[in-house]
Amino acid sequence: MKSDITFDGMRHAIGAVSGPLSMVVICLITIPGMEPAQQKLLAVMAWTAIWWICEPVPIPVTSLLGPTLCVLMDIAPMKEVFSAFANPMIFLFMGGFMLAKAMMVNGLDKRIAYGIMSMKWVGDSPKRIFMAMGVACMLCSGWISNTATAAMMFPISLGLLEAIREMMATNGKVIDLKNYKYATGLMLMTAYACSIGGVLTPIGTPPNLIMMGFLETLAPGAPSISFFDWMIWGFVAMVGYFVIAYAVLWRMFPADVKRIEGAHEFIEKHRKALGKWNRAQVNTMIAFMVAVAMWVAPGILSMILGSKSEIVKAFTEYMPEELVAMVAGLLLFLLPVDIKQGKMTMTWRDGVEGIEWGTLLLFGGGLAMGSLMYTTGLSTWVGAGLRELMGGNPSELVFVVVFSVAGLLISELTSHTAATNLLAPIVISTALSLGLSPIPVAVGLALASSLGFMMPVSTPPNAIVYASGYIPITKMIKSGALIDLFGIMVVTVPVILLIVKWVMG
């Protein structure tokens, strides 16, 4: 843990100095073929990128710093720069956050998690418990933030391991959880499955929506990606990543017994302690199902009636995905729990505190900077330079693999959200300059950014479970590297080929 703190301290200190220094240097040098507005924006982008990666200040603060500097340096007027913070995609985030908070406040998330783990097929088998824990984390994080899911599932995993230790002690076998392979594996499965589940839906993890927002802003001529489209690709990727993670972790950290006596009773006891469904949970489920049904309806209608159907066009026009999120979020404040007392499913305090304002600011700041790269022509300049570095006209597959790996490597050292914000405008602009569809590389980058499994600093779920003390850093690096490698080769690239076929078809 000490080495991690030292690493973070050095990273923060280096970034604090090199960020503003890089802006000054870029402003002072002469760059052939670059207009003044482009050069000033490049300088601001350099400072912002370094601070996103090194995090000397919170990432949302950096996301506000970039647009503010753009106004101060007269790159664009304030109204144009800060209009990105009112992008409709932000309200899709907001509605999703409201639903996630309601599920947590009203205990629906734990009910789902314990419901999965208490299924009869799980029983007392350590291998099936291992899988059930992963499935529960994965499915919850498809709709709730990865961090919130990890925070919820972490104490469940700890309690389960403690119960296992006590049950084994009763049977005459004493184990030290800090040196117990199965404990390490279960902790890592808890973290990794939370990140893997995020790829399922656009609202599952910020990089997904950020990428969709950039595609809409920087490539308006490209085919639009619907919630239903993303879920098809996300489901394939999620299952593939999970199979790889399960195979790697179980091989590295197997249980030393075939049955854990009393494990099923332990889980069932906690499930029953939740009691019967209450009104708040029912209302939350109603709002959630309304959102899911309306998000996937256009895709299903397109399959039945055809994408050119007037019904499909009307539905998409009058009920866009961003509006669906707000409708579902507002239902939480309108569905009553106790009419006489005026109590609704969610209070304003719970709703406001449940919104991850930092993520919304990060998203808005990233869109603002990306839009300026497009309007000033900086993205075209960067794209032309990258095209030359890649040999003029690289194949689409090589292009996708290069940037997917780049996104993965950056996300191992900093927030996957910051990595996506940094690379998204670059990859989209470069794809357009090469005459390629920006969708495959954009989705590939978003998927790869969710594969930060090697370091505690890579993702919040990693940091949460690392705090248990049951995970040696060398084990996390080794298992994470294997899953990253196989994930890119076996899942990400084939999914990209599926996307290419989908888009072209």
Secondary structure, DSSP 8 states (H G I E B T S, - for coil): -HHHHHHHHHHHHHHHHHHHHHHHHHHHS--TT--HHHHHHHHHHHHHHHHHHH-SS-HHHHHHHHHHHHHHTTSS-HHHHHGGGG-HHHHHHHHHHHHHHHHHHTTHHHHHHHHHHTSTTTTT-HHHHHHHHHHHHHHHHTTS-HHHHHHHHHHHHHHHHHHHHHHHHHTT----GGG-HHHHHHHHHHHHHHHHHTTSSTTSSHHHHHHHHHHHHH-TTS----HHHHHHHHHHHHHHHHHHHHHHHHHHS--S-S--TTHHHHHHHHHHHT-S--HHHHHHHHHHHHHHHHHHHHHHHHHHH-TT-HHHHHHHHHS-HHHHHHHHHHHHHHSEEETTTTEESS-HHHHHHHS-HHHHHHHHHHHHHHHHHHHHSHHHHHHHHHHHHTTSS--HHHHHHHHHHHHHHHHHHS-HHHHHHHHHHHHHHHHHHTT--HHHHHHHHHHHHT---SSTTT-HHHHHHHTTS---HHHHHHHHHHHHHHIIIIIIHHHHHHHHHHHH-
